[in-house]
Each structure stands twice: as structure tokens, then as C-alpha cells.
């Protein structure tokens, strides 16, 4: 593979001449993913070329790629439409009962919050923990807030607004000690920071495909720990994950027995040619690149940004301590209006970043160069 920056540009589009620093919103397709999807498109144009084996082989290929990415067995991977799929698998599947409480951070991303709020009619409550200081809820805040009714803790590995990387190992250890379930939204972390799920006591890890995995919108995967797999209810049945159901030339057996592993939670129509072909191609590409390469290159670019930001009206709003930082950096000016003006000016000058929680969010990847950062600084200073 090429070196990050200019060397990796050839694997992606030219972004229309813009400095694209917004991977936390949409990750671009590598060129090989686009080609794979074009080949998959032919299968719908020419269904006579579709072989039945694809319905088994394509999910197996995608599952293997996802498992390699986070260092687990393919049997622990369920394929879905994004992080929301995995978060709903957790909310609807974990044995939460009336009177139980789910703990999460104040300001948590809606995709984490709403599946558990949906359990209120069943008597399960959600309690939000405020930060003990500043704007960031830390692991210690959540651990201290665990109470007698707490049955589960749900967090984002990396927060969507500031890029804060929470100490999931500390929270997971606290959950294990107390017999609690631990659910993690990895949408803004997996594919961007080097992460091995075996090193963390996590029960369900939900991941989106369309951000840091460079995959299509409407793809993703989740890890389900063997510790909880057989304790979880399958809320939505995908008939293709039931033993014997795909053997259509045999008499129908009405017995409901799921296949082994987390595939029982797969979204229906898992082997969607266009989406899953693109997902598998992108995750395989990322595995060749190595997530550690992404993380190191993004860190160098954000270090450059942090050094230069003093020449602009902006200041960091993120926690930049080594263990708490991610590949997202949030910046703000002296006022909300000033922050919004700078954000609009950046867009006008071809620097693509997001405004999240009234913060300018910068999220580079391997295709970005130091010149992209310099362009950001020049535009923010103008």
C-alpha cells in the first residue's frame, strides 16, 4: 500500500478539489469499492448470473472482514444496516426487566438513547449522568452514578461532537464486577482507532459502515459477546438464520432453531448485493491499510492543526490527552455566532467540515495531506 496523504489519494476521488475533512459524517468509497459495486450492479441487471451460493458466501466474506477488523471470531459478528441495528439488538435482546435502569451520559448521541427510551413502556428507565466538570462526561462520572437499579450502561466509544474517547475498559470492568450489561456505540471509533474488542469487557459493540469504514450508507456490523449471546432474545427473525430454513427443496420444518453465533441477529435480506458487496470491499481495503495507519496519520494531521490553530480565532474544545483523544477534533471561537461564521467561511473556501453541537468538527483520514490542514488554517484565519 502507499503512504498516507498524497500516496493514498489515488485510491479515492479528488473530492472536487476540496479539502474533505469530514470522515465522521461520511466516509468516501475507495475506488475498488466503487468497482465492486458496479460488478454487483450487473447481478441485478443480469439475474441469470446470480448463483445461490452468494447468499451464504457474501455474508460470510463480510463477517470475516469485520471480525478481522476488531479481532474477534466471525461467529460473534452480526451484520446490519448500521450502529442503530446493533443498539436495537441490545435494547430489545438483553434481559432487561421492569424496574431496571440503563445508565448513559448526558448529551449522548440519539442513536444510543432512543432504543432504550423505547423500553419505558416495559418499565425500563434511562438515567442520564451529567459531567462532574466541563462539558465531557467521563468514565468516572458514569461509574460513580451506578445505583441499585442499574442493569446496563450504554456509551459511545468516541463522542460525535468533541471526539472524546471514553475509557471503555474502566467502565466495562465496573460493569463486570457488578453483573451489569455494557453496550458500546463504536460508530465514531471503529475503523479510526486501533481497537481490539477482546481487550475490553463489552457485551454489544455496534458499528456503522458509512463513516470510518468507507462503506455504503445502510451497512454496519455489531459484535455480540459469547457471554451474553444465549441470554439475548431475537426480536426480529431473519428466516435465513434459522436452521434448515434455506433448504427449500425439503419439507418445511416449523421448528424455530437459530444457527450458532451472532448471525441470528442479522438484518433481513443480509446479502443485499449492492450494499454488502461494497461493505465487504471497503472493510477488506481498510484491513490492508491497517487501522493503526489511519490513527497515526490522523494524529499527525490533528497535531499540525493544534499547532496552527493559535493563529486563528478558534480554540480546541476537545480533550487532547493521548488516551482520550480520537481522530476527531472539535474547535470553537469566542461565541456561537463567531463559530458559525468561521464554519460557513470554511465551506465557502472548499474546506468541508461539520458543525456539531455548535462546534466545528474536523475529522481527517488517510487521504488527507498537511496541505489540507494548512488550507483549513488559512481559511479560518481570513
C-alpha positions as CSV (number, residue, x, y, z in Angstrom):
1,X,0.0,0.0,0.0
2,X,1.0,3.6,-0.4
3,X,2.0,6.0,2.3
4,X,-0.9,8.1,3.8
5,X,-1.6,11.5,2.3
6,X,-0.7,12.1,-1.3
7,X,0.1,8.4,-1.8
8,X,-3.3,7.4,-0.8
9,X,-5.1,10.0,-2.9
10,X,-5.1,7.6,-5.8
11,X,-7.3,5.2,-4.0
12,X,-10.1,7.8,-3.7
13,X,-11.7,10.6,-5.7
14,X,-10.3,14.1,-5.9
15,X,-13.2,15.4,-3.7
16,X,-13.9,18.0,-6.4
17,X,-10.8,19.9,-5.5
18,X,-12.0,20.5,-1.9
19,X,-10.2,19.6,1.3
20,X,-12.5,16.9,2.7
21,X,-12.0,16.8,6.4
22,X,-15.4,15.2,7.4
23,X,-15.0,11.5,7.6
24,X,-17.0,11.5,10.8
25,X,-20.0,12.4,8.7
26,X,-19.5,10.3,5.5
27,X,-16.5,8.2,4.6
28,X,-15.7,8.1,0.9
29,X,-15.6,5.0,-1.2
30,X,-12.2,3.7,-2.1
31,X,-12.1,3.3,-5.9
32,X,-12.1,-0.5,-5.6
33,X,-15.3,-0.3,-3.6
34,X,-17.0,1.6,-6.4
35,X,-15.8,-1.0,-8.9
36,X,-17.1,-3.8,-6.7
37,X,-20.5,-2.2,-6.5
38,X,-20.5,-1.8,-10.3
39,X,-19.9,-5.5,-10.6
40,X,-22.7,-6.2,-8.1
41,X,-25.0,-3.9,-10.1
42,X,-24.6,-6.2,-13.0
43,X,-26.1,-9.0,-10.9
44,X,-29.4,-7.1,-10.8
45,X,-29.1,-6.3,-14.5
46,X,-28.4,-9.9,-15.3
47,X,-30.1,-12.1,-12.6
48,X,-29.3,-15.1,-14.7
49,X,-25.7,-14.7,-13.4
50,X,-26.8,-14.9,-9.7
51,X,-25.7,-18.1,-8.1
52,X,-27.5,-19.3,-5.0
53,X,-24.1,-19.6,-3.1
54,X,-23.9,-15.8,-3.0
55,X,-26.5,-15.7,-0.2
56,X,-24.1,-17.6,2.0
57,X,-20.7,-16.6,0.7
58,X,-21.2,-12.8,0.7
59,X,-22.3,-12.5,4.3
60,X,-19.5,-14.9,5.3
61,X,-17.0,-12.7,3.5
62,X,-18.3,-9.6,5.2
63,X,-18.4,-11.2,8.6
64,X,-14.8,-12.4,8.3
65,X,-13.7,-8.9,7.3
66,X,-15.5,-7.3,10.2
67,X,-14.1,-9.9,12.7
68,X,-10.6,-9.3,11.5
69,X,-11.0,-5.5,11.9
70,X,-11.8,-5.8,15.7
71,X,-10.0,-9.0,16.5
72,X,-12.8,-11.5,17.2
73,X,-14.3,-14.7,15.8
74,X,-16.7,-14.3,12.9
75,X,-19.2,-16.2,15.0
76,X,-19.5,-13.1,17.2
77,X,-20.4,-10.7,14.3
78,X,-23.9,-9.8,13.3
79,X,-24.5,-7.9,10.1
80,X,-26.9,-4.9,10.0
81,X,-27.8,-1.6,8.5
82,X,-25.6,0.5,10.8
83,X,-24.9,1.1,14.5
84,X,-28.6,1.6,15.2
85,X,-29.3,-2.0,14.2
86,X,-26.8,-3.2,16.9
87,X,-28.1,-0.8,19.5
88,X,-31.7,-2.1,18.9
89,X,-30.4,-5.7,19.1
90,X,-29.0,-4.8,22.5
91,X,-32.1,-2.9,23.8
92,X,-34.6,-5.5,22.6
93,X,-32.4,-8.6,23.2
94,X,-30.8,-8.1,26.6
95,X,-32.8,-9.4,29.5
96,X,-33.9,-6.0,30.9
97,X,-36.9,-6.1,33.1
98,X,-39.4,-3.8,34.7
99,X,-37.6,-1.6,37.3
100,X,-34.2,-1.9,35.6
101,X,-32.3,1.2,34.7
102,X,-30.0,1.9,31.8
103,X,-27.2,4.5,32.5
104,X,-25.8,6.8,29.9
105,X,-24.1,10.2,29.5
106,X,-26.0,13.4,29.3
107,X,-25.7,14.6,25.7
108,X,-25.3,11.1,24.3
109,X,-26.0,10.6,20.6
110,X,-29.7,9.9,19.8
111,X,-28.9,6.5,18.2
112,X,-27.8,5.3,21.6
113,X,-30.6,6.9,23.6
114,X,-33.8,6.1,21.6
115,X,-33.7,2.3,21.5
116,X,-33.5,2.3,25.3
117,X,-36.1,5.0,25.7
118,X,-38.3,2.8,23.7
119,X,-38.3,0.4,26.6
120,X,-40.0,2.8,29.0
121,X,-43.5,1.2,28.3
122,X,-42.0,-2.1,29.6
123,X,-40.9,-0.4,32.8
124,X,-37.2,0.1,31.9
125,X,-35.9,3.6,32.7
126,X,-33.0,5.6,31.3
127,X,-30.9,7.8,33.6
128,X,-28.6,10.5,32.2
129,X,-25.4,11.3,34.0
130,X,-24.1,14.9,33.8
131,X,-20.4,15.8,33.7
132,X,-18.8,16.4,37.0
133,X,-17.0,19.3,35.4
134,X,-16.8,20.9,32.0
135,X,-18.8,19.5,29.0
136,X,-17.5,16.0,29.0
137,X,-18.9,13.0,30.9
138,X,-16.0,10.8,31.8
139,X,-15.9,7.1,32.8
140,X,-15.5,8.0,36.4
141,X,-18.8,10.0,36.3
142,X,-20.7,7.0,35.0
143,X,-19.1,4.5,37.4
144,X,-19.9,6.7,40.4
145,X,-23.5,7.0,39.2
146,X,-24.2,3.3,39.1
147,X,-27.0,2.6,41.5
148,X,-29.0,-0.4,42.8
149,X,-31.4,-0.3,39.9
150,X,-28.7,0.0,37.2
151,X,-28.8,-3.0,35.0
152,X,-26.9,-1.7,31.9
153,X,-24.6,1.1,30.8
154,X,-24.6,2.4,27.2
155,X,-21.9,4.7,25.9
156,X,-20.2,6.0,22.7
157,X,-16.7,4.9,22.4
158,X,-16.0,8.2,20.7
159,X,-18.4,11.1,21.2
160,X,-19.9,12.6,18.0
161,X,-19.3,16.2,18.9
162,X,-16.0,16.6,20.7
163,X,-14.3,13.3,19.7
164,X,-13.8,12.4,23.3
165,X,-12.6,8.8,23.7
166,X,-14.1,7.4,26.9
167,X,-12.3,4.8,29.0
168,X,-14.4,1.7,28.0
169,X,-12.0,-0.7,29.8
170,X,-12.7,1.0,33.1
171,X,-16.5,1.1,32.6
172,X,-16.5,-2.5,31.3
173,X,-14.6,-3.7,34.4
174,X,-17.0,-1.9,36.7
175,X,-19.9,-3.5,34.9
176,X,-18.5,-7.0,35.1
177,X,-17.8,-6.5,38.8
178,X,-21.5,-5.6,39.4
179,X,-23.0,-8.0,36.9
180,X,-24.2,-5.3,34.5
181,X,-24.5,-5.3,30.8
182,X,-22.2,-3.0,28.8
183,X,-23.2,-1.6,25.4
184,X,-20.9,0.5,23.2
185,X,-21.6,2.6,20.1
186,X,-18.5,2.3,18.1
187,X,-19.7,4.4,15.1
188,X,-17.1,7.2,15.5
189,X,-14.2,5.0,16.7
190,X,-14.1,1.6,14.9
191,X,-12.0,2.0,11.8
192,X,-10.4,5.1,13.1
193,X,-8.7,4.0,16.3
194,X,-6.9,0.7,16.7
195,X,-9.3,-1.3,18.8
196,X,-9.4,-5.0,19.8
197,X,-12.7,-6.0,21.3
198,X,-11.1,-8.9,23.2
199,X,-9.2,-6.3,25.2
200,X,-12.4,-4.7,26.5
201,X,-15.3,-6.3,28.6
202,X,-18.0,-5.3,26.2
203,X,-21.3,-7.2,25.7
204,X,-22.5,-5.5,22.5
205,X,-20.4,-3.2,20.2
206,X,-22.4,-1.5,17.4
207,X,-20.7,-0.1,14.3
208,X,-21.7,2.0,11.3
209,X,-20.3,1.2,7.9
210,X,-20.7,4.6,6.2
211,X,-18.2,6.6,8.3
212,X,-14.7,5.4,9.1
213,X,-15.2,2.0,7.3
214,X,-15.6,3.7,3.9
215,X,-18.6,1.6,3.3
216,X,-22.1,2.3,1.9
217,X,-24.8,4.0,3.9
218,X,-27.1,1.3,5.3
219,X,-24.3,-1.1,6.3
220,X,-22.7,-1.9,9.5
221,X,-22.0,-4.7,12.0
222,X,-22.1,-5.5,15.6
223,X,-20.1,-7.7,18.0
224,X,-22.1,-9.8,20.4
225,X,-20.1,-11.3,23.3
226,X,-20.4,-15.1,23.7
227,X,-21.0,-14.2,27.4
228,X,-24.5,-12.8,26.6
229,X,-25.3,-14.4,23.2
230,X,-27.6,-17.2,24.5
231,X,-29.2,-14.8,27.1
232,X,-30.5,-12.5,24.4
233,X,-33.8,-12.6,22.7
234,X,-34.0,-12.4,18.9
235,X,-36.6,-9.6,18.4
236,X,-36.8,-9.7,14.6
237,X,-36.3,-13.0,12.9
238,X,-34.3,-13.3,9.7
239,X,-35.6,-16.6,8.3
240,X,-32.2,-17.2,6.6
241,X,-30.6,-17.5,10.1
242,X,-32.9,-20.4,11.1
243,X,-31.6,-23.9,10.9
244,X,-32.7,-25.6,7.8
245,X,-34.9,-22.8,6.5
246,X,-32.8,-22.1,3.4
247,X,-33.1,-25.8,2.3
248,X,-36.2,-25.1,0.1
249,X,-36.3,-28.5,-1.6
250,X,-37.1,-30.2,1.7
251,X,-40.4,-30.4,3.6
252,X,-41.0,-27.3,5.7
253,X,-40.0,-27.8,9.3
254,X,-41.7,-25.2,11.6
255,X,-39.2,-25.6,14.4
256,X,-37.5,-22.3,15.3
257,X,-33.9,-23.1,16.0
258,X,-31.3,-20.4,15.2
259,X,-28.0,-21.1,13.7
260,X,-25.0,-20.9,16.0
261,X,-23.4,-17.5,16.7
262,X,-24.5,-13.9,16.4
263,X,-25.7,-14.3,12.8
264,X,-29.2,-14.9,14.4
265,X,-29.4,-11.1,14.8
266,X,-28.6,-10.3,11.2
267,X,-30.9,-7.9,9.5
268,X,-33.2,-9.5,7.0
269,X,-32.0,-9.6,3.4
270,X,-28.4,-9.5,4.7
271,X,-26.9,-10.4,1.3
272,X,-28.0,-7.2,-0.4
273,X,-25.7,-7.3,-3.4
274,X,-25.1,-3.6,-3.7
275,X,-24.6,-2.8,-0.1
276,X,-22.9,-5.9,1.3
277,X,-20.5,-6.2,-1.7
278,X,-19.5,-2.6,-1.1
279,X,-19.2,-3.2,2.7
280,X,-17.0,-6.2,2.3
281,X,-14.7,-4.5,-0.3
282,X,-14.3,-1.4,1.9
283,X,-13.6,-3.3,5.1
284,X,-11.1,-5.6,3.3
285,X,-9.4,-2.4,2.0
286,X,-9.2,-1.0,5.5
287,X,-7.8,-4.2,6.8
288,X,-5.0,-4.0,4.3
289,X,-4.3,-0.3,5.1
290,X,-4.5,-1.2,8.9
291,X,-6.4,1.0,11.3
292,X,-3.2,1.8,13.1
293,X,-2.1,3.6,9.9
294,X,-5.3,5.6,9.9
295,X,-5.0,6.6,13.5
296,X,-1.3,7.6,13.3
297,X,-1.8,9.7,10.2
298,X,-4.9,11.4,11.6
299,X,-3.0,12.2,14.8
300,X,-0.2,13.8,12.8
301,X,-2.6,16.0,10.9
302,X,-4.5,17.0,14.0
303,X,-1.2,17.8,15.8
304,X,-0.4,20.1,12.9
305,X,-3.9,21.7,13.3
306,X,-3.4,22.1,17.0
307,X,-0.1,23.9,16.5
308,X,-1.5,26.3,13.9
309,X,-4.9,27.0,15.5
310,X,-3.4,29.6,17.8
311,X,-3.1,31.8,14.7
312,X,-6.9,31.7,14.2
313,X,-9.8,32.8,16.3
314,X,-10.5,29.2,17.1
315,X,-9.5,27.2,20.2
316,X,-9.8,23.4,20.9
317,X,-13.0,22.1,22.6
318,X,-11.7,18.5,22.7
319,X,-9.8,16.7,25.3
320,X,-6.4,16.2,23.7
321,X,-4.8,14.0,26.3
322,X,-3.3,11.0,24.4
323,X,-5.6,8.3,25.9
324,X,-8.7,10.5,25.5
325,X,-8.2,11.8,22.0
326,X,-9.5,10.3,18.8
327,X,-9.4,11.1,15.1
328,X,-12.0,13.9,15.7
329,X,-11.0,17.4,16.8
330,X,-13.6,20.0,17.8
331,X,-12.9,23.7,17.7
332,X,-14.9,26.8,18.7
333,X,-14.5,30.6,18.6
334,X,-15.3,33.1,21.3
335,X,-19.0,33.0,20.6
336,X,-21.6,30.8,18.9
337,X,-22.1,33.4,16.1
338,X,-18.3,33.6,15.5
339,X,-18.0,29.8,15.3
340,X,-20.8,29.6,12.8
341,X,-19.3,32.4,10.7
342,X,-16.0,30.6,10.5
343,X,-17.7,27.3,9.7
344,X,-19.6,29.0,6.8
345,X,-16.4,30.6,5.6
346,X,-14.6,27.3,5.6
347,X,-17.3,25.7,3.4
348,X,-17.2,28.7,1.0
349,X,-13.5,28.2,0.6
350,X,-13.7,24.5,-0.1
351,X,-12.9,23.1,3.3
352,X,-15.5,20.5,4.2
353,X,-16.1,20.1,8.0
354,X,-19.2,19.6,10.1
355,X,-20.9,21.8,12.7
356,X,-21.9,19.5,15.6
357,X,-23.3,20.8,18.9
358,X,-22.2,24.2,17.7
359,X,-18.6,23.1,17.4
360,X,-16.5,22.9,14.2
361,X,-15.7,19.2,13.9
362,X,-12.5,18.2,11.9
363,X,-12.2,14.5,11.0
364,X,-9.3,13.7,8.6
365,X,-8.3,10.3,7.2
366,X,-5.5,8.7,5.2
367,X,-6.4,10.6,2.0
368,X,-5.8,14.0,3.7
369,X,-2.5,15.9,3.5
370,X,-0.7,18.6,5.5
371,X,-1.8,21.0,2.8
372,X,-5.5,20.2,3.7
373,X,-4.7,21.3,7.2
374,X,-2.9,24.4,6.1
375,X,-5.9,25.3,3.9
376,X,-8.2,25.0,6.9
377,X,-6.0,27.3,8.9
378,X,-5.7,29.9,6.2
379,X,-9.5,29.9,5.7
380,X,-10.2,30.1,9.4
381,X,-7.8,33.0,9.8
382,X,-9.2,35.1,6.9
